């Protein structure tokens, strides 16, 4: 007997994939989909009589919009929404990373340290460091220079502090706040990824496939992996990303008719046995 299901229960949406329409290459995927919804709309044009009463209505066009939220922050999805791609640090693709360090000076054998060793090598030589209070507020600005009594010097990661600071001698509990940039090359301990939102770049169109887990209405333990396929999908660049633990990465995909398809299909719902 041919497989011919009608009434199904929707368990959940499992995965979404955007593919290049020409090559079928996967552009990005998401698998933490929450509250997916398809809104179908149409345009109706009405014929009116001389007093404006409707005589007849004619359907002119259809479109639909798929919306959902992703429950984790997905960098590849964010890049797609920004119209860019995720960049991975390598020897040929250095990524500049900002860094802030809070360093307590400390002492060795009762002698207060006169140098600070940074965790990374600054991309460009530091020009300023800051003596800070325990609450992080800045107490003193110290500049780089050749006057060893009041200015600091730096060689790669090592900062040599002034011998006679303006604010008085440093102690083992003196704190410094240091802002700088360093480069990640993709080597061990220097990995990084980056996504950029450039005003001149926009999301690409493609084929979007939403995998949905269905269940038999008479036997919910019987599951079917179905698909909703949007043949001409455009990811919207409009999104809200809440940078909190309860992040909801909002996604909107405008689904237009596939103009080169004889049926002008908006989307297909496919449920195989």
N, C-alpha and C positions, 0 to 999 in steps of 0.2 A: 504494500500500500504506500502511495506517495506521501512524503512528509508534507503536511499541510496544517500548520499550527495557526491558531487565531488568537485565543486569549492567553496572554502571558503576563507574568509578574516581573517587574524590573527589580533586580537585586541591587545593582550599582553600576556606575560607569567605571571601567577598569583603566583604560588607557586612551590617550589621544595622540595622534601622530600627524604632523604636517609634512607632506611630500611635495617635491618639485614636480610640477605638472608634466614637464617634458621628459625628465630622466628618471622619475620615481624615487630619486634619492631622498632619504629622510632628512628633513631640515631641523626638526626638534620634536621632542616627545614630552608628555606629562603623564604621571601616574598617581597623583594625589588629588583627583578631581572631586570637587564637592558641589552639590546643587546644580547639576547641568540642566539647562532649559533651552528648548527651541521655540522661538516665537515666530510664527508665520503671519505674514501680512499681505494684503492685496490692495490694489487701487481700483476703485469703481468710478466710472464716469456715468452721470445721469442725464437722460434727455428730459427737458422740462417743457411744460406748456407755457402759454402766454402769461400766466399768473405765477409761474415759478413752481407749480406742482410737478412732482416727479412722475414721469410717464413710464420710463424703463431704465434699468441699470445695466451697464455693460462692464464686465471685468476686463481690465486692460493689462495689468501686470501683477506679478507675485515676487516677493522676496522673503527672506527669513534671516534670523539672527540667532546664533548659538552663544549662550553666556554660561560661564561657570567660574568657580574660583579654585585656585590651587592652594592646598593647605600647607605647603612648605614653600620656601623661596627657591625657585628654580632659575638658575643663572642663564641657562640656554633659552628658556622661555622669555626671560627679561630681555635678553639680547634680541630675540626675534621681535618682541614688541617695540624695541627701540630702533629696529631696522638695521641692526648690526649683527656681529657674530661674537661668540665668546673667544677671547684671546687667552692663550696659554703661554706662560713664560718659557723661553728657551734661549739658547746661546745666540740665536739670530733674531729673537723677539724679546728684548729686555723690557720688563715692566717696572716702572717706578712706583715705589710703595712709601707712603708717609709713615712715620714712626714717632712715638713719644715715649720717652723713658723717664721714670722717676728713680733717682739714684741717691742712696744714703752713703755719705762719704766713707765712714768706717775708719778703723785704725788697725795697725799691726804692731804688736809688742808695745802698746801704749803710745805709739807715734801716729798722729793723724795722717791719713793718706793725702798725698799732694797730687795724685792723678786719678782720673776716671777712665774706665775702659767701657766703651759702648758695645752693645750687642752686635751691631752691624757697622759696616764701613759707609759713611755718608757719601752720597752721590757727588755732592759738591761740598767743599770745605765749609765748616760751620763758621758763622760770623758772630753769633751770640749764643750764650747759654744763660740760665736763670737760676738764682738761688731762690728756693721756694719755702713757704711755711708748711706745717704739717697738714693744713687744709688745702694745699695746692696753690694758694695765692702767691703771687710773685713779690719777693722782697727786694731783689737786686738784679739788675741786668749787667752781665759781664761780657765784654767784647773781645774778639780775637786781636792779637797784635804782637809786637816785639818787645813791649815793655813788660818784663816778667813780673814786676812788682804788682801791677794792677790789671794786667790783661792775661788771657789764657792763650795757649798755643795748642795745636792738634797735629798729630801724625797718624794717618789712617784712622784707627779706632781709639787711640789714646789721647786724652785731653790732659794737659799739664795746667794746673790751676795757678792763679797769681799767688805770689808769696806774701804780699801785703795787701789783701783785699780791702776795698773802701769801707765795707761794712764791719770790718774787724776780723780777727783770726777765725778760721773755720774749726769746727769740732767734729768729733766722730759722728754726731747725730745731724750734722748739716745736710740738708737735702737740696738736690738740683733737679730741675725740670729741663729736659732737652728735646727740642723738636728738630727732626731732620728727615730727609728722604734717602732711601737706598734703592739699589736695583736688584731685581730678581732675575736670575738667568736660567731657572729650571733645574739647576744642580741640587744635590742633596741639601735640604734645609733652606733652599732659596727658590721654592716653587711659588707660583702665584697665578691667579686667573683674573681677568678683567673684562667687564662689559661697559660699553660706552653708549650714551644716548646723544647722538649728533642731530642737530636741527635739520640737516640736509638729507638725512637718511630715513627711510620709511619701511614698514614691514612688507615682506614679499607675499604674493598670492600663491595658492597651490591647491592641492587636494587634501582635505582634512578627513581623517578616519577616526571616529569615536567608537571604541570597543565597549560594548555593554553586556553585562551578564544578566541574562533572563532566566526565569524559572517557570516550570510548567504549573499552571494554575491548579491542576488536580493533584500534582505530586511535586511540591516545591523542592524536593531533593534532586529532581531532574533539572539540570541546568543546561542552558544554551548560550554559547558565545556569539552574540550578534554584533552587527556593525551598522553605524549610521555614517554614510559616505557623502561628503559635500564636495562635488566635483569642481566648484569654482569658489574657493573660500579665501577671504581676505582678513587677516588678523588686524585688529584695530590697534593703533598706537596709543589710544586713550586707556589708561589703567591707573589704579590706585594700589600702591604697595605699602601696607602698614608694617613698619619696621618694629614689630613687637613679637612676643612669643606666639600670640594668637593670630599670626599673619594670615591674610587672605589675599592672594595675588589674583586680582580680578582679570578675567579674560573675556573679550568680546570678539566673535568671529562673524563677519558679515558674509552671508552665503547668497551668492547671486546665481542666476541661471547659467548653465554651461552653454554658451552661445553657439558653439560649434557642434553641439549635440542636437540631433534631429528633434528630440523630444523637449529640448530646453530644460533639462532636469535640474531642479534645485538640490535635492538630496534623495538618497535611497536608504531605506531601512532593510537590512538583509539579515535573516536569521537562518543559518544552516542547521541541519540535523546533527 
